[in-house]
Amino acid sequence: MKRILILFTLVILISCSKEKSIERKLDGNWLVTKVRIQDGEGFIYDDTIPSGEMIFNTQNKLVSGKIMFDYSTISLVSLEDSLLLNDFQYQLNSDAGRFYANSPNLQYDFRILSITKSDLQIEYYDLQKYQMKRFVLKKKE
């Protein structure tokens, strides 16, 4: 019984420290360096010169940002798109490697692909456009 209790306590401590570690890394301004779009048919489009940033305020659990990007489809149609977050509340789920950004009218379910002190890769599925959108970001110094 003691072993089970000790094991349970260790699991809780590890998951809490993992979440705090991710929060420390997330906090601050992140500049977008690349956007990758995968449409519902599996075609992949890259924008290597997007503009914008995401700002994480971990003290207040807010995320804001504006990312603008454009890409050309296979039929050479040029499209513009954006991600706009204006003081969205976010909730981190470190066990699933996700964070949820919520406003009264919108919710985004971001998957954290990788995170270091200086690099971040996240993605979400845009249900309205049937597209997986991946963002590669670099911490602003």
Chimera marker file (.cmm) of the C-alpha trace (Angstrom):
<marker_set name="trace">
<marker id="1" x="0.000" y="0.000" z="0.000" r="1" g="1" b="0" radius="0.5"/>
<marker id="2" x="2.873" y="2.371" z="0.817" r="1" g="1" b="0" radius="0.5"/>
<marker id="3" x="4.451" y="1.721" z="-2.572" r="1" g="1" b="0" radius="0.5"/>
<marker id="4" x="1.233" y="2.574" z="-4.374" r="1" g="1" b="0" radius="0.5"/>
<marker id="5" x="0.909" y="5.808" z="-2.413" r="1" g="1" b="0" radius="0.5"/>
<marker id="6" x="4.534" y="6.757" z="-3.119" r="1" g="1" b="0" radius="0.5"/>
<marker id="7" x="4.136" y="5.955" z="-6.825" r="1" g="1" b="0" radius="0.5"/>
<marker id="8" x="0.935" y="8.013" z="-7.022" r="1" g="1" b="0" radius="0.5"/>
<marker id="9" x="2.646" y="10.973" z="-5.317" r="1" g="1" b="0" radius="0.5"/>
<marker id="10" x="5.595" y="10.790" z="-7.731" r="1" g="1" b="0" radius="0.5"/>
<marker id="11" x="3.306" y="10.760" z="-10.768" r="1" g="1" b="0" radius="0.5"/>
<marker id="12" x="1.498" y="13.871" z="-9.530" r="1" g="1" b="0" radius="0.5"/>
<marker id="13" x="4.762" y="15.697" z="-8.793" r="1" g="1" b="0" radius="0.5"/>
<marker id="14" x="6.222" y="14.848" z="-12.195" r="1" g="1" b="0" radius="0.5"/>
<marker id="15" x="3.121" y="16.017" z="-14.078" r="1" g="1" b="0" radius="0.5"/>
<marker id="16" x="3.019" y="19.288" z="-12.098" r="1" g="1" b="0" radius="0.5"/>
<marker id="17" x="6.690" y="20.015" z="-12.742" r="1" g="1" b="0" radius="0.5"/>
<marker id="18" x="6.247" y="19.218" z="-16.455" r="1" g="1" b="0" radius="0.5"/>
<marker id="19" x="3.417" y="21.745" z="-16.700" r="1" g="1" b="0" radius="0.5"/>
<marker id="20" x="5.433" y="24.432" z="-14.879" r="1" g="1" b="0" radius="0.5"/>
<marker id="21" x="8.397" y="23.768" z="-17.183" r="1" g="1" b="0" radius="0.5"/>
<marker id="22" x="6.224" y="24.242" z="-20.282" r="1" g="1" b="0" radius="0.5"/>
<marker id="23" x="4.682" y="27.403" z="-18.785" r="1" g="1" b="0" radius="0.5"/>
<marker id="24" x="8.140" y="28.899" z="-18.124" r="1" g="1" b="0" radius="0.5"/>
<marker id="25" x="9.184" y="28.181" z="-21.698" r="1" g="1" b="0" radius="0.5"/>
<marker id="26" x="5.940" y="29.551" z="-23.191" r="1" g="1" b="0" radius="0.5"/>
<marker id="27" x="6.009" y="32.886" z="-21.370" r="1" g="1" b="0" radius="0.5"/>
<marker id="28" x="6.968" y="35.815" z="-23.605" r="1" g="1" b="0" radius="0.5"/>
<marker id="29" x="6.857" y="36.923" z="-27.235" r="1" g="1" b="0" radius="0.5"/>
<marker id="30" x="7.245" y="34.449" z="-30.097" r="1" g="1" b="0" radius="0.5"/>
<marker id="31" x="7.918" y="35.505" z="-33.705" r="1" g="1" b="0" radius="0.5"/>
<marker id="32" x="6.568" y="33.280" z="-36.466" r="1" g="1" b="0" radius="0.5"/>
<marker id="33" x="9.224" y="31.997" z="-38.887" r="1" g="1" b="0" radius="0.5"/>
<marker id="34" x="7.283" y="29.443" z="-40.946" r="1" g="1" b="0" radius="0.5"/>
<marker id="35" x="3.696" y="28.342" z="-41.553" r="1" g="1" b="0" radius="0.5"/>
<marker id="36" x="2.741" y="25.001" z="-43.074" r="1" g="1" b="0" radius="0.5"/>
<marker id="37" x="-0.768" y="24.268" z="-44.306" r="1" g="1" b="0" radius="0.5"/>
<marker id="38" x="-1.989" y="20.746" z="-45.063" r="1" g="1" b="0" radius="0.5"/>
<marker id="39" x="-5.366" y="20.707" z="-46.735" r="1" g="1" b="0" radius="0.5"/>
<marker id="40" x="-8.049" y="18.027" z="-46.521" r="1" g="1" b="0" radius="0.5"/>
<marker id="41" x="-6.707" y="16.297" z="-49.639" r="1" g="1" b="0" radius="0.5"/>
<marker id="42" x="-3.203" y="16.008" z="-48.179" r="1" g="1" b="0" radius="0.5"/>
<marker id="43" x="-1.521" y="18.766" z="-50.200" r="1" g="1" b="0" radius="0.5"/>
<marker id="44" x="1.081" y="20.743" z="-48.250" r="1" g="1" b="0" radius="0.5"/>
<marker id="45" x="1.767" y="24.451" z="-48.694" r="1" g="1" b="0" radius="0.5"/>
<marker id="46" x="4.535" y="26.412" z="-46.954" r="1" g="1" b="0" radius="0.5"/>
<marker id="47" x="4.970" y="30.092" z="-46.266" r="1" g="1" b="0" radius="0.5"/>
<marker id="48" x="8.564" y="30.712" z="-45.240" r="1" g="1" b="0" radius="0.5"/>
<marker id="49" x="8.132" y="34.473" z="-44.877" r="1" g="1" b="0" radius="0.5"/>
<marker id="50" x="5.027" y="34.894" z="-42.703" r="1" g="1" b="0" radius="0.5"/>
<marker id="51" x="4.659" y="37.850" z="-40.372" r="1" g="1" b="0" radius="0.5"/>
<marker id="52" x="3.411" y="38.231" z="-36.849" r="1" g="1" b="0" radius="0.5"/>
<marker id="53" x="3.841" y="36.984" z="-33.343" r="1" g="1" b="0" radius="0.5"/>
<marker id="54" x="2.159" y="35.248" z="-30.426" r="1" g="1" b="0" radius="0.5"/>
<marker id="55" x="2.438" y="36.593" z="-26.892" r="1" g="1" b="0" radius="0.5"/>
<marker id="56" x="1.954" y="34.310" z="-23.904" r="1" g="1" b="0" radius="0.5"/>
<marker id="57" x="1.277" y="35.895" z="-20.525" r="1" g="1" b="0" radius="0.5"/>
<marker id="58" x="1.512" y="32.880" z="-18.220" r="1" g="1" b="0" radius="0.5"/>
<marker id="59" x="0.778" y="34.927" z="-15.089" r="1" g="1" b="0" radius="0.5"/>
<marker id="60" x="-2.711" y="35.817" z="-16.373" r="1" g="1" b="0" radius="0.5"/>
<marker id="61" x="-3.080" y="32.720" z="-18.614" r="1" g="1" b="0" radius="0.5"/>
<marker id="62" x="-3.619" y="34.874" z="-21.723" r="1" g="1" b="0" radius="0.5"/>
<marker id="63" x="-2.414" y="34.438" z="-25.295" r="1" g="1" b="0" radius="0.5"/>
<marker id="64" x="-2.576" y="37.164" z="-27.936" r="1" g="1" b="0" radius="0.5"/>
<marker id="65" x="-1.223" y="37.481" z="-31.403" r="1" g="1" b="0" radius="0.5"/>
<marker id="66" x="-1.654" y="38.088" z="-35.067" r="1" g="1" b="0" radius="0.5"/>
<marker id="67" x="-0.020" y="35.885" z="-37.682" r="1" g="1" b="0" radius="0.5"/>
<marker id="68" x="-0.429" y="36.685" z="-41.377" r="1" g="1" b="0" radius="0.5"/>
<marker id="69" x="0.582" y="34.208" z="-44.061" r="1" g="1" b="0" radius="0.5"/>
<marker id="70" x="0.003" y="33.515" z="-47.738" r="1" g="1" b="0" radius="0.5"/>
<marker id="71" x="0.606" y="30.561" z="-49.998" r="1" g="1" b="0" radius="0.5"/>
<marker id="72" x="-0.076" y="29.346" z="-53.520" r="1" g="1" b="0" radius="0.5"/>
<marker id="73" x="-2.156" y="26.267" z="-54.246" r="1" g="1" b="0" radius="0.5"/>
<marker id="74" x="-1.324" y="23.605" z="-56.816" r="1" g="1" b="0" radius="0.5"/>
<marker id="75" x="-3.411" y="25.517" z="-59.362" r="1" g="1" b="0" radius="0.5"/>
<marker id="76" x="-1.225" y="28.582" z="-58.575" r="1" g="1" b="0" radius="0.5"/>
<marker id="77" x="-4.017" y="30.453" z="-56.827" r="1" g="1" b="0" radius="0.5"/>
<marker id="78" x="-2.525" y="32.774" z="-54.211" r="1" g="1" b="0" radius="0.5"/>
<marker id="79" x="-4.362" y="32.738" z="-50.880" r="1" g="1" b="0" radius="0.5"/>
<marker id="80" x="-3.982" y="34.889" z="-47.775" r="1" g="1" b="0" radius="0.5"/>
<marker id="81" x="-4.903" y="33.734" z="-44.295" r="1" g="1" b="0" radius="0.5"/>
<marker id="82" x="-4.368" y="34.752" z="-40.689" r="1" g="1" b="0" radius="0.5"/>
<marker id="83" x="-4.617" y="33.666" z="-37.096" r="1" g="1" b="0" radius="0.5"/>
<marker id="84" x="-5.927" y="36.331" z="-34.730" r="1" g="1" b="0" radius="0.5"/>
<marker id="85" x="-5.913" y="35.871" z="-30.968" r="1" g="1" b="0" radius="0.5"/>
<marker id="86" x="-6.917" y="38.828" z="-28.829" r="1" g="1" b="0" radius="0.5"/>
<marker id="87" x="-6.393" y="38.109" z="-25.124" r="1" g="1" b="0" radius="0.5"/>
<marker id="88" x="-7.671" y="34.554" z="-25.343" r="1" g="1" b="0" radius="0.5"/>
<marker id="89" x="-7.675" y="32.634" z="-22.070" r="1" g="1" b="0" radius="0.5"/>
<marker id="90" x="-5.579" y="29.517" z="-22.412" r="1" g="1" b="0" radius="0.5"/>
<marker id="91" x="-5.499" y="26.254" z="-20.540" r="1" g="1" b="0" radius="0.5"/>
<marker id="92" x="-2.472" y="23.993" z="-20.680" r="1" g="1" b="0" radius="0.5"/>
<marker id="93" x="-2.816" y="20.213" z="-20.777" r="1" g="1" b="0" radius="0.5"/>
<marker id="94" x="0.792" y="19.097" z="-20.522" r="1" g="1" b="0" radius="0.5"/>
<marker id="95" x="-0.093" y="15.396" z="-20.390" r="1" g="1" b="0" radius="0.5"/>
<marker id="96" x="-1.651" y="15.580" z="-23.837" r="1" g="1" b="0" radius="0.5"/>
<marker id="97" x="0.869" y="18.157" z="-25.110" r="1" g="1" b="0" radius="0.5"/>
<marker id="98" x="-1.897" y="20.655" z="-25.873" r="1" g="1" b="0" radius="0.5"/>
<marker id="99" x="-3.163" y="24.071" z="-24.951" r="1" g="1" b="0" radius="0.5"/>
<marker id="100" x="-6.653" y="25.401" z="-25.518" r="1" g="1" b="0" radius="0.5"/>
<marker id="101" x="-7.158" y="29.083" z="-26.379" r="1" g="1" b="0" radius="0.5"/>
<marker id="102" x="-10.674" y="30.283" z="-25.609" r="1" g="1" b="0" radius="0.5"/>
<marker id="103" x="-12.677" y="33.419" z="-26.169" r="1" g="1" b="0" radius="0.5"/>
<marker id="104" x="-16.438" y="33.799" z="-25.799" r="1" g="1" b="0" radius="0.5"/>
<marker id="105" x="-16.969" y="32.986" z="-29.507" r="1" g="1" b="0" radius="0.5"/>
<marker id="106" x="-13.974" y="30.841" z="-30.514" r="1" g="1" b="0" radius="0.5"/>
<marker id="107" x="-11.904" y="27.959" z="-29.251" r="1" g="1" b="0" radius="0.5"/>
<marker id="108" x="-8.622" y="26.686" z="-30.647" r="1" g="1" b="0" radius="0.5"/>
<marker id="109" x="-7.122" y="23.320" z="-29.738" r="1" g="1" b="0" radius="0.5"/>
<marker id="110" x="-3.367" y="23.642" z="-30.293" r="1" g="1" b="0" radius="0.5"/>
<marker id="111" x="-1.040" y="20.680" z="-30.167" r="1" g="1" b="0" radius="0.5"/>
<marker id="112" x="2.479" y="21.440" z="-28.952" r="1" g="1" b="0" radius="0.5"/>
<marker id="113" x="4.796" y="19.554" z="-31.297" r="1" g="1" b="0" radius="0.5"/>
<marker id="114" x="8.029" y="20.768" z="-29.703" r="1" g="1" b="0" radius="0.5"/>
<marker id="115" x="9.119" y="23.416" z="-27.259" r="1" g="1" b="0" radius="0.5"/>
<marker id="116" x="12.497" y="24.636" z="-26.048" r="1" g="1" b="0" radius="0.5"/>
<marker id="117" x="13.562" y="27.920" z="-24.474" r="1" g="1" b="0" radius="0.5"/>
<marker id="118" x="13.942" y="29.468" z="-27.938" r="1" g="1" b="0" radius="0.5"/>
<marker id="119" x="11.828" y="27.370" z="-30.361" r="1" g="1" b="0" radius="0.5"/>
<marker id="120" x="8.165" y="26.426" z="-30.480" r="1" g="1" b="0" radius="0.5"/>
<marker id="121" x="6.140" y="24.381" z="-32.974" r="1" g="1" b="0" radius="0.5"/>
<marker id="122" x="2.363" y="24.222" z="-32.638" r="1" g="1" b="0" radius="0.5"/>
<marker id="123" x="-0.508" y="23.165" z="-34.867" r="1" g="1" b="0" radius="0.5"/>
<marker id="124" x="-4.276" y="23.150" z="-34.916" r="1" g="1" b="0" radius="0.5"/>
<marker id="125" x="-6.960" y="21.862" z="-37.254" r="1" g="1" b="0" radius="0.5"/>
<marker id="126" x="-9.098" y="24.575" z="-38.869" r="1" g="1" b="0" radius="0.5"/>
<marker id="127" x="-12.527" y="22.930" z="-39.111" r="1" g="1" b="0" radius="0.5"/>
<marker id="128" x="-14.002" y="25.635" z="-41.357" r="1" g="1" b="0" radius="0.5"/>
<marker id="129" x="-11.293" y="25.297" z="-44.011" r="1" g="1" b="0" radius="0.5"/>
<marker id="130" x="-10.438" y="21.601" z="-43.521" r="1" g="1" b="0" radius="0.5"/>
<marker id="131" x="-6.770" y="22.451" z="-42.976" r="1" g="1" b="0" radius="0.5"/>
<marker id="132" x="-4.071" y="21.520" z="-40.491" r="1" g="1" b="0" radius="0.5"/>
<marker id="133" x="-2.084" y="24.672" z="-39.740" r="1" g="1" b="0" radius="0.5"/>
<marker id="134" x="1.408" y="24.400" z="-38.276" r="1" g="1" b="0" radius="0.5"/>
<marker id="135" x="3.376" y="27.351" z="-36.924" r="1" g="1" b="0" radius="0.5"/>
<marker id="136" x="7.109" y="27.442" z="-36.278" r="1" g="1" b="0" radius="0.5"/>
<marker id="137" x="8.011" y="30.235" z="-33.859" r="1" g="1" b="0" radius="0.5"/>
<marker id="138" x="11.230" y="31.669" z="-32.427" r="1" g="1" b="0" radius="0.5"/>
<marker id="139" x="11.419" y="33.377" z="-29.021" r="1" g="1" b="0" radius="0.5"/>
<marker id="140" x="11.875" y="37.127" z="-29.295" r="1" g="1" b="0" radius="0.5"/>
<marker id="141" x="14.913" y="38.296" z="-27.363" r="1" g="1" b="0" radius="0.5"/>
<link id1="1" id2="2" r="1" g="1" b="0" radius="0.2"/>
<link id1="2" id2="3" r="1" g="1" b="0" radius="0.2"/>
<link id1="3" id2="4" r="1" g="1" b="0" radius="0.2"/>
<link id1="4" id2="5" r="1" g="1" b="0" radius="0.2"/>
<link id1="5" id2="6" r="1" g="1" b="0" radius="0.2"/>
<link id1="6" id2="7" r="1" g="1" b="0" radius="0.2"/>
<link id1="7" id2="8" r="1" g="1" b="0" radius="0.2"/>
<link id1="8" id2="9" r="1" g="1" b="0" radius="0.2"/>
<link id1="9" id2="10" r="1" g="1" b="0" radius="0.2"/>
<link id1="10" id2="11" r="1" g="1" b="0" radius="0.2"/>
<link id1="11" id2="12" r="1" g="1" b="0" radius="0.2"/>
<link id1="12" id2="13" r="1" g="1" b="0" radius="0.2"/>
<link id1="13" id2="14" r="1" g="1" b="0" radius="0.2"/>
<link id1="14" id2="15" r="1" g="1" b="0" radius="0.2"/>
<link id1="15" id2="16" r="1" g="1" b="0" radius="0.2"/>
<link id1="16" id2="17" r="1" g="1" b="0" radius="0.2"/>
<link id1="17" id2="18" r="1" g="1" b="0" radius="0.2"/>
<link id1="18" id2="19" r="1" g="1" b="0" radius="0.2"/>
<link id1="19" id2="20" r="1" g="1" b="0" radius="0.2"/>
<link id1="20" id2="21" r="1" g="1" b="0" radius="0.2"/>
<link id1="21" id2="22" r="1" g="1" b="0" radius="0.2"/>
<link id1="22" id2="23" r="1" g="1" b="0" radius="0.2"/>
<link id1="23" id2="24" r="1" g="1" b="0" radius="0.2"/>
<link id1="24" id2="25" r="1" g="1" b="0" radius="0.2"/>
<link id1="25" id2="26" r="1" g="1" b="0" radius="0.2"/>
<link id1="26" id2="27" r="1" g="1" b="0" radius="0.2"/>
<link id1="27" id2="28" r="1" g="1" b="0" radius="0.2"/>
<link id1="28" id2="29" r="1" g="1" b="0" radius="0.2"/>
<link id1="29" id2="30" r="1" g="1" b="0" radius="0.2"/>
<link id1="30" id2="31" r="1" g="1" b="0" radius="0.2"/>
<link id1="31" id2="32" r="1" g="1" b="0" radius="0.2"/>
<link id1="32" id2="33" r="1" g="1" b="0" radius="0.2"/>
<link id1="33" id2="34" r="1" g="1" b="0" radius="0.2"/>
<link id1="34" id2="35" r="1" g="1" b="0" radius="0.2"/>
<link id1="35" id2="36" r="1" g="1" b="0" radius="0.2"/>
<link id1="36" id2="37" r="1" g="1" b="0" radius="0.2"/>
<link id1="37" id2="38" r="1" g="1" b="0" radius="0.2"/>
<link id1="38" id2="39" r="1" g="1" b="0" radius="0.2"/>
<link id1="39" id2="40" r="1" g="1" b="0" radius="0.2"/>
<link id1="40" id2="41" r="1" g="1" b="0" radius="0.2"/>
<link id1="41" id2="42" r="1" g="1" b="0" radius="0.2"/>
<link id1="42" id2="43" r="1" g="1" b="0" radius="0.2"/>
<link id1="43" id2="44" r="1" g="1" b="0" radius="0.2"/>
<link id1="44" id2="45" r="1" g="1" b="0" radius="0.2"/>
<link id1="45" id2="46" r="1" g="1" b="0" radius="0.2"/>
<link id1="46" id2="47" r="1" g="1" b="0" radius="0.2"/>
<link id1="47" id2="48" r="1" g="1" b="0" radius="0.2"/>
<link id1="48" id2="49" r="1" g="1" b="0" radius="0.2"/>
<link id1="49" id2="50" r="1" g="1" b="0" radius="0.2"/>
<link id1="50" id2="51" r="1" g="1" b="0" radius="0.2"/>
<link id1="51" id2="52" r="1" g="1" b="0" radius="0.2"/>
<link id1="52" id2="53" r="1" g="1" b="0" radius="0.2"/>
<link id1="53" id2="54" r="1" g="1" b="0" radius="0.2"/>
<link id1="54" id2="55" r="1" g="1" b="0" radius="0.2"/>
<link id1="55" id2="56" r="1" g="1" b="0" radius="0.2"/>
<link id1="56" id2="57" r="1" g="1" b="0" radius="0.2"/>
<link id1="57" id2="58" r="1" g="1" b="0" radius="0.2"/>
<link id1="58" id2="59" r="1" g="1" b="0" radius="0.2"/>
<link id1="59" id2="60" r="1" g="1" b="0" radius="0.2"/>
<link id1="60" id2="61" r="1" g="1" b="0" radius="0.2"/>
<link id1="61" id2="62" r="1" g="1" b="0" radius="0.2"/>
<link id1="62" id2="63" r="1" g="1" b="0" radius="0.2"/>
<link id1="63" id2="64" r="1" g="1" b="0" radius="0.2"/>
<link id1="64" id2="65" r="1" g="1" b="0" radius="0.2"/>
<link id1="65" id2="66" r="1" g="1" b="0" radius="0.2"/>
<link id1="66" id2="67" r="1" g="1" b="0" radius="0.2"/>
<link id1="67" id2="68" r="1" g="1" b="0" radius="0.2"/>
<link id1="68" id2="69" r="1" g="1" b="0" radius="0.2"/>
<link id1="69" id2="70" r="1" g="1" b="0" radius="0.2"/>
<link id1="70" id2="71" r="1" g="1" b="0" radius="0.2"/>
<link id1="71" id2="72" r="1" g="1" b="0" radius="0.2"/>
<link id1="72" id2="73" r="1" g="1" b="0" radius="0.2"/>
<link id1="73" id2="74" r="1" g="1" b="0" radius="0.2"/>
<link id1="74" id2="75" r="1" g="1" b="0" radius="0.2"/>
<link id1="75" id2="76" r="1" g="1" b="0" radius="0.2"/>
<link id1="76" id2="77" r="1" g="1" b="0" radius="0.2"/>
<link id1="77" id2="78" r="1" g="1" b="0" radius="0.2"/>
<link id1="78" id2="79" r="1" g="1" b="0" radius="0.2"/>
<link id1="79" id2="80" r="1" g="1" b="0" radius="0.2"/>
<link id1="80" id2="81" r="1" g="1" b="0" radius="0.2"/>
<link id1="81" id2="82" r="1" g="1" b="0" radius="0.2"/>
<link id1="82" id2="83" r="1" g="1" b="0" radius="0.2"/>
<link id1="83" id2="84" r="1" g="1" b="0" radius="0.2"/>
<link id1="84" id2="85" r="1" g="1" b="0" radius="0.2"/>
<link id1="85" id2="86" r="1" g="1" b="0" radius="0.2"/>
<link id1="86" id2="87" r="1" g="1" b="0" radius="0.2"/>
<link id1="87" id2="88" r="1" g="1" b="0" radius="0.2"/>
<link id1="88" id2="89" r="1" g="1" b="0" radius="0.2"/>
<link id1="89" id2="90" r="1" g="1" b="0" radius="0.2"/>
<link id1="90" id2="91" r="1" g="1" b="0" radius="0.2"/>
<link id1="91" id2="92" r="1" g="1" b="0" radius="0.2"/>
<link id1="92" id2="93" r="1" g="1" b="0" radius="0.2"/>
<link id1="93" id2="94" r="1" g="1" b="0" radius="0.2"/>
<link id1="94" id2="95" r="1" g="1" b="0" radius="0.2"/>
<link id1="95" id2="96" r="1" g="1" b="0" radius="0.2"/>
<link id1="96" id2="97" r="1" g="1" b="0" radius="0.2"/>
<link id1="97" id2="98" r="1" g="1" b="0" radius="0.2"/>
<link id1="98" id2="99" r="1" g="1" b="0" radius="0.2"/>
<link id1="99" id2="100" r="1" g="1" b="0" radius="0.2"/>
<link id1="100" id2="101" r="1" g="1" b="0" radius="0.2"/>
<link id1="101" id2="102" r="1" g="1" b="0" radius="0.2"/>
<link id1="102" id2="103" r="1" g="1" b="0" radius="0.2"/>
<link id1="103" id2="104" r="1" g="1" b="0" radius="0.2"/>
<link id1="104" id2="105" r="1" g="1" b="0" radius="0.2"/>
<link id1="105" id2="106" r="1" g="1" b="0" radius="0.2"/>
<link id1="106" id2="107" r="1" g="1" b="0" radius="0.2"/>
<link id1="107" id2="108" r="1" g="1" b="0" radius="0.2"/>
<link id1="108" id2="109" r="1" g="1" b="0" radius="0.2"/>
<link id1="109" id2="110" r="1" g="1" b="0" radius="0.2"/>
<link id1="110" id2="111" r="1" g="1" b="0" radius="0.2"/>
<link id1="111" id2="112" r="1" g="1" b="0" radius="0.2"/>
<link id1="112" id2="113" r="1" g="1" b="0" radius="0.2"/>
<link id1="113" id2="114" r="1" g="1" b="0" radius="0.2"/>
<link id1="114" id2="115" r="1" g="1" b="0" radius="0.2"/>
<link id1="115" id2="116" r="1" g="1" b="0" radius="0.2"/>
<link id1="116" id2="117" r="1" g="1" b="0" radius="0.2"/>
<link id1="117" id2="118" r="1" g="1" b="0" radius="0.2"/>
<link id1="118" id2="119" r="1" g="1" b="0" radius="0.2"/>
<link id1="119" id2="120" r="1" g="1" b="0" radius="0.2"/>
<link id1="120" id2="121" r="1" g="1" b="0" radius="0.2"/>
<link id1="121" id2="122" r="1" g="1" b="0" radius="0.2"/>
<link id1="122" id2="123" r="1" g="1" b="0" radius="0.2"/>
<link id1="123" id2="124" r="1" g="1" b="0" radius="0.2"/>
<link id1="124" id2="125" r="1" g="1" b="0" radius="0.2"/>
<link id1="125" id2="126" r="1" g="1" b="0" radius="0.2"/>
<link id1="126" id2="127" r="1" g="1" b="0" radius="0.2"/>
<link id1="127" id2="128" r="1" g="1" b="0" radius="0.2"/>
<link id1="128" id2="129" r="1" g="1" b="0" radius="0.2"/>
<link id1="129" id2="130" r="1" g="1" b="0" radius="0.2"/>
<link id1="130" id2="131" r="1" g="1" b="0" radius="0.2"/>
<link id1="131" id2="132" r="1" g="1" b="0" radius="0.2"/>
<link id1="132" id2="133" r="1" g="1" b="0" radius="0.2"/>
<link id1="133" id2="134" r="1" g="1" b="0" radius="0.2"/>
<link id1="134" id2="135" r="1" g="1" b="0" radius="0.2"/>
<link id1="135" id2="136" r="1" g="1" b="0" radius="0.2"/>
<link id1="136" id2="137" r="1" g="1" b="0" radius="0.2"/>
<link id1="137" id2="138" r="1" g="1" b="0" radius="0.2"/>
<link id1="138" id2="139" r="1" g="1" b="0" radius="0.2"/>
<link id1="139" id2="140" r="1" g="1" b="0" radius="0.2"/>
<link id1="140" id2="141" r="1" g="1" b="0" radius="0.2"/>
</marker_set>
